[in-house]
Amino acid sequence: MNKLAIFLFLTLSVQVNAQRFIGKNGEINFFSETPIEDISAVNNKVSAVFDGSTNDLVFQLNIADFKFPIALMQEHFNENYLESDLHPKSKFIGRVVNIIDEQATVSGDLTIHGITNSIDVVGSFIKSKNSVLINSQFIIKLKDYNIKIPKIVMYKIAEEIEVKVNIELIKLK
Amino acid sequence: MKKTIILSIYFCSFSVKAQDNLLNLLSQDNEPIYITYLFKGTKVVNGQSVELPSKGVLQFTIQHRFGTLNSGFYNLYGLDNSQVRLGFDYGIKDFLAVGLGRSSTTKTIDANSKLRIKRQIKDGFPVTIVANFATYVKQWQYTDNQLDNFLFTNQLSFAHQLLIARKINRDLTLQISPTLIHYNLVETLDEPNDKFSLGLGGRYKIAKRITVNIEYFHQLNDKINNNVLSFGFDIETGGHVFQLHLSNSAAMFERAFIHETNGNWLDGDIYFGFNISRVFTLNK
């Protein structure tokens, strides 16, 4: 019993000093093609942390940081669809479950618009001594996150949105 | 058994703690969260709101005001008489916009600039402050040049406004607008060139895309005409904002609707009007 306690304390201290990688200027963009207008937006202030010892991976961004080419879309996105005043942040809390040839499977909980769903995403995960490069692409369905689209809008909005993630994490000293 | 429990608790708590710690690492920088979208449009009803067109956006507004509702069936309750203001507003920067418009009946051209001075911040600065400066030119004809007092500068009048608004909650925004109107030429010696007024306005969201707006300007000195009281409905339909108005003034620029309003609500001098605005993104 004592040995176990010592062991736990030891590992705890080891793991606190674990290798962590952090990035604060990642990019997430999304795109949806509709007959009338393509909708796209980019967020360059995505932050993420990867813990090399536990394989924990978390992402976080502010919804209001998404920039649209058309200001009115940005307003509708914040005001009507994502309601960024009520749900200012989106986050992902997960873990890298599998890496084969720099292709990783990440699984965890994605929270958008105050709704959390568990997702599995595959992407490239290039880890070197001092950095981790993450590149991924996946589809989210608006109805999974309770994002309602009114029947009368000028431009159609697709039910599925393609999301691209691109971030470089640097080893935390 | 005991060990297993301790171990599992340990790992459980550890993994939660680790991920929380990781999130905490990200939440350290506290950038101010600006409160945005206080009003749906750049105007409350007739008067300017604290909203500006975004940078690179050109907003084209067609404003219509009909005659009074009490003008009888012969005039189709005012619909026979209509006046128009065509206006353009352009966002040079996110905090600076300029506008140009012309009102038909009064043959007045107005030019204005709006400058956002401060923004409301969540748990921080309480209000958004915008300054609005406008110049009005009354158009003249060749024969007007014969008049004794004809000078170009005499055709000018100005408005200086401070627009102070606070988004109380996601539905309710209130605005207070101290205003100074300067007339370069007044009709009588007794009339002052500078007139002060205080505007009060607000909007309440009754549905996600519909707001009810109200606006009142109280004249503070040398009041000759009535104070203006207006109600509006803003309906957002994607690319357009469609605004319906009821007001005791038919004018569509500050000088005229604040100090030159003849209509009286209680007598039924109510003007129905609507605005349609369309935005064009010129500069992406």
Interface residues (C-beta under 8 A of the other chain):
Chain A: M1 L4 L8 L12 Q15 R20 I22 K24 S47 A48 V49 D51 T54 D56 V58 Q60 A64 P69 I70 A71 L72 Q74 E75 H76 N78 E79 N80 D85 L86 P88 K91 I93 P150 I152 V153 M154 Y155 L172
Chain B: K2 K3 I6 L7 Y10 F14 S15 A18 Q19 L22 L23 L25 L26 S27 D29 I33 I35 T36 Y37 P53 S54 K55 G56 V57 G91 R170 K208 R209 T237 G238 G239 H240 V279 T281 K284
